[in-house]
Amino acid sequence: MYRSHNCGELNASNINTEVTLAGWVQKSRDKGFMNWVDLRDRYGITQLIFDESRTDKTVFELAKTLGREFVIQVKGTVIEREAKNKNIPTGEIEILVSELTILNTALTPPFTIEDETDGGEDIRMKYRYLDIRRNPVKNSLLFRHKVAMEVRKYLSDLDFCEVETPYLIKSTPEGARDFVVPSRMNEGQFYALPQSPQTFKQLLMVGGMDKYFQIVKCFRDEDLRADRQPEFTQIDCEMAFVEQEDILNVFEGLTRHLLKEIKGIEVEKFPRITYEYAMKTYGNDKPDIRFGMKFGELNEFAQHKEFPVFNAAELVVGIAVPGAGNYTRKEIDGLIDWVKRPQVGASGMVYVKCNEDGTYKSSVDKFYDNDDLAKWAKATEANPGDMIFVLSGPANKTRAQLSALRMELATRLGLRKPEEFAPLWVVDFPLLELDEESGRYHAMHHPFTSPKPEDMALLETEPGKVRANAYDMVLNGNEIGGGSIRIHDKATQQLMFKYLGFTEEEAKAQFGFLMDAFQFGAPPHGGLAFGLDRLVAILGGQETIRDFIAFPKNNSGRDVMIDAPAAIDDAQLKELHIKIDAI
């Protein structure tokens, strides 16, 4: 037995107990006649003491050779610590060591393995196995485990059954690019890694499983950012004989359960807003409602006043920033430069100061009087002491720009508090989106989403106005999950493929297995998938997901620790019938 206890559990009740511990050397302090060593494992730190007057001479001298991250085993007696450390659970005791075994030596690590490290992200990614020893990363992984266990418990208690679905599947058009895997036994043919288990969970409903879930890896070959990885994990669920309300109630319950069990927070309200309202009021379909700054549309009050920029715009829209009326001209100019950045793309910005005396001062005073600006203030719900910022231009583009500004200002003002949680549902998404380049419609969610029954007639005449039986859950400005009621009959599915531009032959080649299954008694069904990585990060009070993934990829999709992806040798290529063109 390498250890009788871990390094985080001993306390004053164990004094005079003989123990065996094992772990890593966090640090040592050699005072000549006395040597203290902090021994660390996953559970905590215990201080060891080697005393020249009480420790065997051989053991005492061996202790002087210990370096950082050496793996050691010690045997000794728990004694009371003279200089107690109230910051750790083991701070009242230390181990007077009688036996010391070096289980493995260690090179000097490339960064300090402490909560506050001197290692940059690149070096810590390269030596991720060392980074995991640090409390922030270790605790993030333990936190993820806790969330996953609570998810499994909650869903299992509701009679959901966890079922594994295949990783080697058929490539199907679902929005993002697939990762493909060549088949050695089937020359010239490829598997794809699943972007989601979408068709398989629908087939499980056809198979009568009724309530399915899976915490499952998914894969998408797309551009990366802080909250996106090429491989990610979903809490994937599907239910038979349900309507939208049934699904929303189950997953409101799951979210409440997680917030209560993980964060100790009771959340009662889950507001529901339509996609159209979200876009008009917040400029995006995943609004952060922890703070206000709702959009106020100003076309009625700002156009036809001899200001050509607004008169030529499809949309004039503003937000009121609380308490920002005292911004200096330098601060305002800085924000104007911020919205002009290529990432945002605005051509300029108008501002209005709402003075405490009820008057207004704006950058367009030449064109608008106090009465005009008072109407702007009313439309944006601005109060004395606030600042109104106004953008104009094409409607969709301008809303996106103002949404980016709203989030930036909220961050600067400290309104995005990580320990405050504001969930909501966004419903009534458009079923189809028009690709302006190709002139073709594509599914906003995926091709298996059911249209609202009352909108079916619009598919022939105004397909862009058809609403989907779809819903997203949003938490603190992040989409953490989404789903829909599915199409469950062959005729409707064929009609959907038609409006997505599939020929009958293409639809059969890609999804014939699913349409065949629908002919054997497919029940009404629907589901939802939560992004586990993003959900865990938000619950953990973070914006990025990497520290909640054991071995993440960098922004180029590379694992710099194992150096993947990597070339394979000619023999493997030949066996797979693949030839690489010279680059």
Backbone torsions as a table, in degrees:
resi	resn	phi	psi	omega
1	MET	NA	121.8	-178.5
2	TYR	-74.3	-25.7	-178.3
3	ARG	-154.6	145.7	175.1
4	SER	-95.6	-23.4	180.0
5	HIS	-142.3	162.6	172.1
6	ASN	-94.3	175.8	-172.6
7	CYS	-83.3	8.2	-180.0
8	GLY	-121.5	4.2	-170.3
9	GLU	-111.9	-14.3	-176.0
10	LEU	-78.3	143.6	178.9
11	ASN	-149.2	-168.0	-174.1
12	ALA	-61.3	-25.7	179.1
13	SER	-68.6	-13.6	-178.9
14	ASN	-98.1	4.3	-177.8
15	ILE	-57.1	136.7	-177.9
16	ASN	77.7	6.4	176.6
17	THR	-86.3	139.2	173.7
18	GLU	-83.5	126.4	-175.2
19	VAL	-133.1	161.2	173.0
20	THR	-126.1	125.3	179.6
21	LEU	-123.2	155.9	174.8
22	ALA	-144.0	147.6	179.0
23	GLY	170.3	-156.9	-177.3
24	TRP	-108.9	147.2	176.5
25	VAL	-77.9	112.3	177.1
26	GLN	-74.8	-49.8	176.0
27	LYS	-166.9	162.9	177.7
28	SER	-133.3	153.1	179.3
29	ARG	-130.8	103.9	-175.8
30	ASP	-95.5	113.8	178.6
31	LYS	-104.2	17.9	179.1
32	GLY	89.0	-73.1	-179.7
33	PHE	-90.2	-7.4	-178.2
34	MET	-143.2	139.0	-179.5
35	ASN	-133.9	123.5	176.4
36	TRP	-108.3	137.7	178.6
37	VAL	-128.7	130.5	172.2
38	ASP	-89.2	118.9	-179.8
39	LEU	-102.5	128.4	-173.1
40	ARG	-121.2	139.2	164.3
41	ASP	-137.6	-169.1	-176.9
42	ARG	-59.3	-26.2	-170.0
43	TYR	-92.6	-16.3	-179.8
44	GLY	155.9	-159.8	-177.6
45	ILE	-128.6	135.1	172.1
46	THR	-123.2	134.4	178.8
47	GLN	-82.8	133.0	174.7
48	LEU	-104.7	147.7	176.0
49	ILE	-127.6	130.8	174.1
50	PHE	-114.4	113.3	-173.3
51	ASP	-112.5	121.3	-176.9
52	GLU	-54.2	-33.7	-176.9
53	SER	-84.6	-15.4	-175.9
54	ARG	-122.7	-12.1	-175.7
55	THR	-103.9	140.9	175.9
56	ASP	-51.5	137.3	-174.4
57	LYS	-58.4	-42.3	-179.8
58	THR	-63.1	-43.2	178.4
59	VAL	-65.3	-40.8	-179.3
60	PHE	-61.6	-44.2	-179.5
61	GLU	-70.0	-37.5	178.9
62	LEU	-63.3	-35.7	-179.8
63	ALA	-62.0	-30.4	-179.9
64	LYS	-68.5	-15.8	-178.3
65	THR	-91.0	-5.0	-175.1
66	LEU	-69.2	133.9	175.7
67	GLY	-113.0	168.7	178.0
68	ARG	-56.9	134.4	175.9
69	GLU	73.0	8.9	168.4
70	PHE	-59.0	143.4	175.9
71	VAL	-98.2	122.3	-174.4
72	ILE	-134.8	160.9	170.7
73	GLN	-123.5	137.4	177.6
74	VAL	-131.1	151.2	169.7
75	LYS	-123.4	143.9	-179.2
76	GLY	179.1	-168.2	-175.7
77	THR	-114.9	136.6	176.0
78	VAL	-75.0	124.6	178.1
79	ILE	-127.5	164.0	178.7
80	GLU	-73.7	137.5	-178.9
81	ARG	-86.9	133.9	-179.1
82	GLU	-71.0	-54.0	178.6
83	ALA	-95.2	95.4	-173.6
84	LYS	-76.4	149.3	-179.9
85	ASN	-117.7	104.9	-176.3
86	LYS	-76.2	-5.4	-175.7
87	ASN	-85.5	-9.6	-180.0
88	ILE	-130.3	150.8	-177.2
89	PRO	-61.4	-28.0	-178.1
90	THR	-94.9	15.2	-169.9
91	GLY	-72.2	-7.0	179.5
92	GLU	-93.3	-9.7	-173.6
93	ILE	-131.4	168.3	169.5
94	GLU	-149.0	168.9	-177.8
95	ILE	-108.4	118.7	171.1
96	LEU	-80.7	108.5	-168.9
97	VAL	-80.9	133.8	175.2
98	SER	-109.8	-28.1	178.7
99	GLU	-134.4	140.5	179.3
100	LEU	-135.5	127.3	176.2
101	THR	-124.5	125.8	174.5
102	ILE	-86.0	110.9	-178.5
103	LEU	-81.8	-29.1	177.7
104	ASN	-166.6	139.8	173.9
105	THR	-85.7	173.2	-178.7
106	ALA	-145.7	142.8	169.1
107	LEU	-67.1	158.8	174.3
108	THR	-64.2	122.8	-176.6
109	PRO	-64.5	152.0	-176.6
110	PRO	-73.8	-7.4	174.6
111	PHE	-152.4	160.2	-178.5
112	THR	-73.8	132.2	-178.5
113	ILE	-92.7	76.2	179.9
114	GLU	-139.5	168.2	-178.7
115	ASP	-56.1	-46.7	175.4
116	GLU	-101.3	104.5	-173.8
117	THR	-102.1	161.1	175.7
118	ASP	-96.0	6.9	-178.0
119	GLY	-90.3	132.2	174.1
120	GLY	-74.8	170.7	-175.3
121	GLU	-61.7	-40.5	-176.7
122	ASP	-62.3	-45.0	-177.7
123	ILE	-71.1	-34.1	178.9
124	ARG	-71.2	-31.7	175.1
125	MET	-67.9	-36.9	-179.8
126	LYS	-66.5	-36.8	179.7
127	TYR	-113.3	54.3	-174.1
128	ARG	-59.3	-34.8	-179.3
129	TYR	-63.1	-26.3	173.4
130	LEU	-80.0	-38.7	180.0
131	ASP	-60.9	-33.6	-179.4
132	ILE	-64.9	-23.8	177.5
133	ARG	-70.1	-19.9	179.4
134	ARG	-74.4	142.2	-177.0
135	ASN	-55.7	-44.0	-177.7
136	PRO	-58.3	-41.8	-179.1
137	VAL	-76.6	-46.4	179.2
138	LYS	-56.0	-47.1	-177.9
139	ASN	-66.7	-31.8	176.3
140	SER	-65.3	-39.8	178.7
141	LEU	-69.4	-38.0	176.4
142	LEU	-66.7	-36.9	177.6
143	PHE	-63.7	-43.1	177.8
144	ARG	-60.0	-44.4	179.0
145	HIS	-58.7	-43.1	-179.4
146	LYS	-62.5	-44.2	178.5
147	VAL	-61.8	-46.4	-178.7
148	ALA	-61.4	-40.4	179.7
149	MET	-66.1	-38.6	178.2
150	GLU	-67.3	-36.5	176.3
151	VAL	-62.1	-48.9	-179.4
152	ARG	-60.9	-41.3	-179.3
153	LYS	-64.2	-48.1	-176.7
154	TYR	-61.7	-49.3	-176.8
155	LEU	-69.3	-39.2	178.9
156	SER	-63.5	-36.9	178.2
157	ASP	-66.3	-19.1	176.9
158	LEU	-97.9	15.8	177.0
159	ASP	72.7	18.9	169.9
160	PHE	-73.1	144.3	179.3
161	CYS	-113.9	128.6	178.7
162	GLU	-82.4	122.3	-178.6
163	VAL	-127.0	131.5	176.8
164	GLU	-83.1	139.6	176.1
165	THR	-117.1	162.3	-171.9
166	PRO	-68.7	152.7	171.5
167	TYR	-95.5	-28.1	178.5
168	LEU	-96.7	103.3	-173.9
169	ILE	-129.7	-165.9	-179.6
170	LYS	-96.8	141.1	177.7
171	SER	-71.5	125.0	178.9
172	THR	-133.3	147.9	-178.4
173	PRO	-75.7	106.7	-178.9
174	GLU	-125.3	14.5	175.3
175	GLY	119.6	-60.0	179.4
176	ALA	-94.6	170.3	177.1
177	ARG	-77.4	143.8	177.0
178	ASP	-83.5	149.5	159.4
179	PHE	-84.4	131.7	-176.7
180	VAL	-114.1	150.8	-176.2
181	VAL	-127.4	118.4	-179.9
182	PRO	-68.2	146.6	178.1
183	SER	-102.6	118.7	178.9
184	ARG	-66.5	-37.1	-173.6
185	MET	-83.9	-12.8	-179.9
186	ASN	-125.6	88.1	-170.3
187	GLU	-53.6	129.9	175.7
188	GLY	76.9	7.5	-179.5
189	GLN	-116.8	157.5	-171.4
190	PHE	-134.9	143.5	163.5
191	TYR	-85.4	167.0	167.5
192	ALA	-125.1	148.7	171.7
193	LEU	-83.5	138.8	-170.6
194	PRO	-69.8	132.8	169.6
195	GLN	-72.4	-27.3	172.0
196	SER	-166.2	165.0	177.3
197	PRO	-85.3	32.4	-167.2
198	GLN	-51.2	-58.8	-174.6
199	THR	-69.3	-31.6	-179.1
200	PHE	-68.8	-38.3	179.7
201	LYS	-70.7	-30.4	174.2
202	GLN	-67.6	-39.2	177.8
203	LEU	-66.4	-31.7	175.2
204	LEU	-65.6	-32.7	175.2
205	MET	-68.9	-40.1	174.1
206	VAL	-60.3	-34.6	179.6
207	GLY	-77.3	-2.0	174.0
208	GLY	86.5	16.0	-179.0
209	MET	-71.3	-19.1	170.0
210	ASP	71.5	-56.6	177.8
211	LYS	-134.5	111.5	-177.7
212	TYR	-117.6	145.4	164.7
213	PHE	-145.9	163.1	178.9
214	GLN	-160.1	133.3	169.0
215	ILE	-93.9	105.6	-159.1
216	VAL	-132.7	144.5	173.0
217	LYS	-76.1	137.9	175.0
218	CYS	-129.7	161.1	-170.8
219	PHE	-139.2	129.6	175.8
220	ARG	-140.6	129.4	-179.5
221	ASP	-90.7	81.3	-176.3
222	GLU	-136.8	167.6	-179.9
223	ASP	-61.4	144.4	-171.8
224	LEU	-103.6	160.9	174.9
225	ARG	-156.7	-171.7	-172.2
226	ALA	-60.0	-35.4	-175.8
227	ASP	-107.6	26.8	-178.6
228	ARG	-140.7	136.7	177.0
229	GLN	-131.7	154.5	178.7
230	PRO	-65.3	-29.6	171.1
231	GLU	-119.9	132.1	-175.2
232	PHE	-143.0	172.0	-173.8
233	THR	-120.6	133.5	177.8
234	GLN	-114.1	146.4	162.4
235	ILE	-92.9	100.8	-168.7
236	ASP	-102.9	130.0	-174.0
237	CYS	-139.1	150.7	175.6
238	GLU	-149.7	145.2	-178.8
239	MET	-137.5	144.6	177.6
240	ALA	-102.1	156.9	179.0
241	PHE	55.4	49.6	-179.1
242	VAL	-132.1	157.0	169.0
243	GLU	-112.5	174.6	-176.2
244	GLN	-54.5	-41.9	-176.6
245	GLU	-60.9	-37.8	179.0
246	ASP	-60.4	-43.9	-176.7
247	ILE	-69.8	-43.4	179.5
248	LEU	-60.5	-39.8	-179.2
249	ASN	-65.4	-41.3	179.9
250	VAL	-62.1	-44.3	-172.5
251	PHE	-88.3	-18.7	163.0
252	GLU	-63.1	-42.9	178.7
253	GLY	-61.1	-42.7	178.1
254	LEU	-62.3	-43.7	-179.0
255	THR	-65.7	-42.8	175.6
256	ARG	-59.2	-43.9	-179.4
257	HIS	-59.7	-45.5	-178.8
258	LEU	-66.1	-44.0	-179.7
259	LEU	-63.0	-37.0	-179.8
260	LYS	-73.8	-48.3	-174.7
261	GLU	-75.1	-35.7	-175.7
262	ILE	-89.9	-40.5	-174.1
263	LYS	-111.4	-9.5	-177.9
264	GLY	69.3	29.2	-175.2
265	ILE	-116.1	131.7	175.0
266	GLU	-95.9	121.6	176.8
267	VAL	-120.9	120.0	-177.9
268	GLU	-97.8	-42.6	-172.5
269	LYS	-89.9	129.2	170.3
270	PHE	-122.5	85.6	-177.4
271	PRO	-57.2	152.1	175.0
272	ARG	-120.8	126.2	177.3
273	ILE	-130.2	153.3	178.6
274	THR	-80.7	159.2	175.5
275	TYR	-56.4	-42.9	-178.3
276	GLU	-62.4	-43.3	179.4
277	TYR	-65.1	-41.6	-179.9
278	ALA	-60.1	-43.6	-177.6
279	MET	-69.1	-39.5	-178.8
280	LYS	-74.5	-30.6	-172.4
281	THR	-95.7	-30.1	-176.1
282	TYR	-126.6	-11.3	177.3
283	GLY	81.7	2.3	175.2
284	ASN	-154.9	168.3	-174.9
285	ASP	-96.1	14.0	174.9
286	LYS	-138.8	64.3	-172.0
287	PRO	-71.6	145.1	171.9
288	ASP	-89.8	114.0	-176.1
289	ILE	-105.9	20.1	173.6
290	ARG	-71.5	-13.1	-179.6
291	PHE	-143.6	170.4	-176.2
292	GLY	-85.8	-115.0	-176.4
293	MET	55.9	47.4	175.7
294	LYS	-71.8	152.3	-179.3
295	PHE	-71.2	143.0	169.8
296	GLY	-121.0	119.7	-179.6
297	GLU	-81.3	132.5	-167.5
298	LEU	-119.0	7.5	-177.8
299	ASN	-51.7	-44.2	-175.8
300	GLU	-61.7	-31.1	-173.9
301	PHE	-104.8	-15.3	-171.8
302	ALA	-109.8	-17.5	-177.8
303	GLN	-93.0	161.8	-179.7
304	HIS	63.7	34.8	178.2
305	LYS	-122.2	27.3	177.0
306	GLU	70.8	12.5	176.1
307	PHE	-102.7	101.6	-168.7
308	PRO	-62.8	-31.2	-178.7
309	VAL	-61.0	-46.1	179.9
310	PHE	-73.5	-37.7	-178.2
311	ASN	-62.6	-31.2	-177.7
312	ALA	-88.1	-4.2	-172.6
313	ALA	-88.8	143.4	172.7
314	GLU	-68.6	-36.0	-178.5
315	LEU	-139.4	133.8	169.1
316	VAL	-117.0	122.3	-171.5
317	VAL	-146.1	143.8	-177.2
318	GLY	-138.2	167.0	172.4
319	ILE	-131.3	149.1	175.2
320	ALA	-99.8	124.5	-178.0
321	VAL	-99.6	115.8	-173.7
322	PRO	-63.8	131.0	175.3
323	GLY	70.4	10.4	-176.4
324	ALA	-93.6	7.1	-179.3
325	GLY	-64.5	-15.2	178.5
326	ASN	-96.0	11.6	177.3
327	TYR	-60.0	139.8	176.8
328	THR	-78.4	165.8	177.9
329	ARG	-62.4	-33.5	177.9
330	LYS	-64.1	-41.8	179.0
331	GLU	-66.2	-40.7	178.9
332	ILE	-64.8	-45.4	178.8
333	ASP	-60.9	-35.8	177.7
334	GLY	-62.8	-39.5	177.7
335	LEU	-70.3	-36.0	176.0
336	ILE	-62.7	-42.9	175.9
337	ASP	-62.7	-35.4	-178.8
338	TRP	-64.0	-44.0	-178.4
339	VAL	-74.5	-17.3	177.9
340	LYS	-83.8	-8.8	179.4
341	ARG	-58.2	150.8	179.5
342	PRO	-56.7	-31.3	-179.0
343	GLN	-65.6	-25.1	178.9
344	VAL	-105.0	-52.2	169.3
345	GLY	89.1	14.6	176.8
346	ALA	-76.1	151.6	179.6
347	SER	-88.9	-15.8	179.8
348	GLY	175.2	-178.2	-178.9
349	MET	-153.5	140.3	176.4
350	VAL	-101.9	143.9	178.1
351	TYR	-128.7	153.8	177.1
352	VAL	-136.3	121.4	174.0
353	LYS	-87.5	129.4	177.7
354	CYS	-97.3	99.9	-174.8
355	ASN	-72.0	156.1	-177.3
356	GLU	-64.3	-24.6	-178.3
357	ASP	-87.4	7.1	177.8
358	GLY	90.3	0.9	176.2
359	THR	-94.6	173.1	-175.6
360	TYR	-133.9	146.5	174.7
361	LYS	-130.7	122.2	-174.8
362	SER	-131.2	169.4	176.2
363	SER	-81.6	-1.3	179.6
364	VAL	-127.8	35.4	179.6
365	ASP	-60.0	-23.3	-180.0
366	LYS	-63.8	-27.7	-173.1
367	PHE	-109.6	-19.5	-173.2
368	TYR	-131.6	134.3	179.4
369	ASP	-93.5	-177.1	-175.1
370	ASN	-62.3	-36.8	179.5
371	ASP	-65.8	-40.8	177.0
372	ASP	-60.3	-47.5	-176.0
373	LEU	-69.1	-27.9	175.4
374	ALA	-63.8	-35.4	176.8
375	LYS	-67.7	-37.1	175.5
376	TRP	-61.9	-42.9	-178.9
377	ALA	-62.9	-40.9	179.6
378	LYS	-65.8	-42.0	-178.1
379	ALA	-66.4	-30.9	-179.1
380	THR	-98.9	2.7	-179.6
381	GLU	59.3	39.7	179.5
382	ALA	-82.3	143.9	177.8
383	ASN	-113.1	162.3	174.4
384	PRO	-54.3	136.4	-176.9
385	GLY	94.1	-7.6	179.0
386	ASP	-91.0	171.1	174.1
387	MET	-125.6	135.9	175.5
388	ILE	-104.3	128.8	173.2
389	PHE	-111.9	134.7	-172.8
390	VAL	-127.0	131.8	173.8
391	LEU	-120.1	160.5	179.7
392	SER	-149.7	158.7	179.0
393	GLY	145.0	-157.6	175.8
394	PRO	-58.1	139.7	-168.3
395	ALA	-58.1	-55.3	-174.7
396	ASN	-64.6	-42.9	-179.3
397	LYS	-64.9	-42.4	-177.6
398	THR	-67.4	-40.0	177.4
399	ARG	-61.6	-41.2	179.2
400	ALA	-64.3	-38.6	179.1
401	GLN	-66.5	-43.8	-179.1
402	LEU	-69.2	-32.6	176.0
403	SER	-62.4	-43.7	178.2
404	ALA	-62.0	-41.4	178.5
405	LEU	-65.0	-43.0	179.3
406	ARG	-56.6	-46.0	-179.0
407	MET	-67.7	-38.7	179.0
408	GLU	-64.2	-44.8	179.7
409	LEU	-65.1	-39.9	178.6
410	ALA	-62.1	-38.4	177.6
411	THR	-65.0	-46.4	-179.6
412	ARG	-63.4	-33.5	-177.4
413	LEU	-87.8	-0.5	179.1
414	GLY	71.7	27.5	-177.7
415	LEU	-88.2	-12.6	-179.3
416	ARG	-96.4	76.1	-173.4
417	LYS	-81.5	120.2	-173.5
418	PRO	-65.3	-21.4	-179.4
419	GLU	-96.2	9.6	175.1
420	GLU	-110.5	133.0	-173.4
421	PHE	-124.3	127.3	-177.1
422	ALA	-132.7	89.5	178.9
423	PRO	-83.2	158.7	172.3
424	LEU	-160.3	162.5	172.9
425	TRP	-104.2	138.5	168.3
426	VAL	-110.3	125.7	-174.7
427	VAL	-126.8	173.7	176.1
428	ASP	60.8	48.6	174.4
429	PHE	-69.3	154.5	168.4
430	PRO	-61.4	142.8	176.8
431	LEU	-72.1	-39.3	-173.8
432	LEU	-125.3	149.7	172.3
433	GLU	-121.0	141.3	179.2
434	LEU	-90.4	124.7	173.2
435	ASP	-84.0	110.8	-173.5
436	GLU	-64.5	-31.1	-179.2
437	GLU	-69.7	-48.4	-176.3
438	SER	-89.3	-19.1	-176.7
439	GLY	74.8	11.6	-178.7
440	ARG	-108.6	150.7	174.7
441	TYR	-83.9	148.2	170.0
442	HIS	-136.1	160.3	-175.3
443	ALA	-71.3	130.6	178.0
444	MET	-66.1	-37.7	177.4
445	HIS	-102.2	-78.4	174.1
446	HIS	-158.3	168.0	-171.5
447	PRO	-68.4	-6.0	-174.4
448	PHE	-101.9	4.9	-180.0
449	THR	-76.6	132.5	-178.7
450	SER	-79.2	137.7	171.2
451	PRO	-70.6	157.0	169.8
452	LYS	-60.6	129.1	-176.5
453	PRO	-53.8	-37.1	-177.6
454	GLU	-72.8	-10.8	180.0
455	ASP	-103.2	1.0	-174.2
456	MET	-56.6	-38.1	-177.5
457	ALA	-64.0	-24.6	-178.0
458	LEU	-73.4	-15.2	-179.8
459	LEU	-57.4	-35.0	-178.6
460	GLU	-78.2	-35.7	-170.7
461	THR	-103.7	-45.8	-177.7
462	GLU	-136.5	71.1	-174.6
463	PRO	-58.1	-28.2	-179.4
464	GLY	-68.8	-16.4	-179.3
465	LYS	-96.5	-0.9	-179.1
466	VAL	-74.1	128.7	177.9
467	ARG	-91.5	145.8	178.2
468	ALA	-90.6	150.0	172.2
469	ASN	-82.4	61.4	-171.0
470	ALA	-129.4	160.0	-173.8
471	TYR	-156.4	145.3	174.3
472	ASP	-123.4	141.6	168.2
473	MET	-97.6	132.5	-178.5
474	VAL	-118.2	137.3	177.5
475	LEU	-135.1	115.6	176.4
476	ASN	55.7	42.1	176.5
477	GLY	81.4	13.2	178.5
478	ASN	-127.0	134.6	171.4
479	GLU	-74.2	113.7	179.4
480	ILE	-99.8	-13.0	179.1
481	GLY	-168.1	157.3	178.2
482	GLY	-157.3	157.7	179.2
483	GLY	-170.2	-168.5	-177.1
484	SER	-165.9	163.5	162.5
485	ILE	-77.8	135.0	-174.2
486	ARG	-93.2	158.3	166.3
487	ILE	-70.5	133.9	-178.7
488	HIS	-126.9	13.0	175.7
489	ASP	-131.1	149.2	-172.6
490	LYS	-63.5	-41.2	-175.0
491	ALA	-63.1	-45.1	179.9
492	THR	-67.6	-38.1	179.4
493	GLN	-65.2	-40.3	176.8
494	GLN	-62.5	-40.4	178.9
495	LEU	-62.8	-41.2	179.1
496	MET	-62.7	-46.0	178.4
497	PHE	-59.8	-36.9	178.9
498	LYS	-60.2	-46.5	-177.6
499	TYR	-73.9	-15.3	175.0
500	LEU	-90.9	3.1	174.0
501	GLY	90.0	9.8	176.2
502	PHE	-79.1	136.9	167.0
503	THR	-74.9	165.5	179.0
504	GLU	-61.1	-37.0	180.0
505	GLU	-68.7	-42.0	179.1
506	GLU	-63.4	-43.9	179.9
507	ALA	-62.3	-41.4	-179.6
508	LYS	-67.2	-40.0	-179.0
509	ALA	-66.3	-39.5	-176.9
510	GLN	-81.6	-43.6	-169.1
511	PHE	-130.9	22.3	-179.3
512	GLY	-57.3	-36.8	-178.9
513	PHE	-61.9	-35.7	-178.5
514	LEU	-74.2	-43.7	179.9
515	MET	-67.1	-33.2	174.0
516	ASP	-62.6	-42.8	-178.7
517	ALA	-63.1	-34.7	-179.0
518	PHE	-64.1	-18.2	-178.7
519	GLN	-84.0	-2.2	-177.1
520	PHE	-113.9	39.2	173.5
521	GLY	82.2	54.5	177.9
522	ALA	-77.1	129.5	179.3
523	PRO	-80.2	158.6	167.9
524	PRO	-58.2	136.9	-176.6
525	HIS	-155.4	163.1	178.3
526	GLY	-165.5	172.1	-177.4
527	GLY	-165.2	-167.5	-176.1
528	LEU	-161.1	149.0	174.0
529	ALA	-129.8	128.9	172.3
530	PHE	-94.5	141.4	170.2
531	GLY	-80.9	107.4	-174.9
532	LEU	-63.2	-43.6	-177.2
533	ASP	-58.4	-48.1	-177.4
534	ARG	-69.7	-40.7	178.5
535	LEU	-60.0	-45.4	-179.2
536	VAL	-64.2	-42.4	-179.7
537	ALA	-61.8	-43.5	-179.5
538	ILE	-65.5	-45.1	177.4
539	LEU	-61.2	-30.9	178.2
540	GLY	-83.8	2.3	175.7
541	GLY	78.0	24.0	-177.5
542	GLN	-119.1	156.5	176.6
543	GLU	-91.2	-28.4	-175.7
544	THR	-104.5	155.4	-174.2
545	ILE	-101.0	-9.9	-170.3
546	ARG	-61.0	-41.9	-176.2
547	ASP	-71.0	-7.8	177.0
548	PHE	-102.0	9.2	176.3
549	ILE	-119.2	130.9	-173.0
550	ALA	-60.0	-48.7	-176.0
551	PHE	-132.7	80.3	-175.4
552	PRO	-80.1	166.3	173.2
553	LYS	-94.5	160.3	176.1
554	ASN	-86.7	-173.0	-175.5
555	ASN	-67.1	-13.5	176.1
556	SER	-98.5	9.3	-179.9
557	GLY	75.2	18.9	-178.0
558	ARG	-102.1	143.7	166.8
559	ASP	-95.6	100.5	-174.9
560	VAL	-74.8	-13.7	178.3
561	MET	-73.3	-47.7	-179.5
562	ILE	-101.1	0.5	-179.7
563	ASP	58.8	61.0	177.0
564	ALA	-126.8	144.9	4.8
565	PRO	-73.5	161.1	-177.6
566	ALA	-140.9	160.6	177.1
567	ALA	-68.2	153.3	171.8
568	ILE	-114.9	158.4	-171.6
569	ASP	-76.9	166.6	-175.3
570	ASP	-60.8	-34.2	-178.6
571	ALA	-64.0	-41.7	178.0
572	GLN	-65.9	-42.2	178.9
573	LEU	-60.3	-42.7	-179.3
574	LYS	-63.8	-42.0	-179.7
575	GLU	-63.4	-30.4	-180.0
576	LEU	-92.2	0.9	179.1
577	HIS	61.3	41.1	-179.2
578	ILE	-118.3	135.5	175.3
579	LYS	-121.4	130.2	-179.0
580	ILE	-99.5	123.5	176.6
581	ASP	-71.7	145.7	178.0
582	ALA	-62.0	137.2	-179.1
583	ILE	-93.5	NA	NA
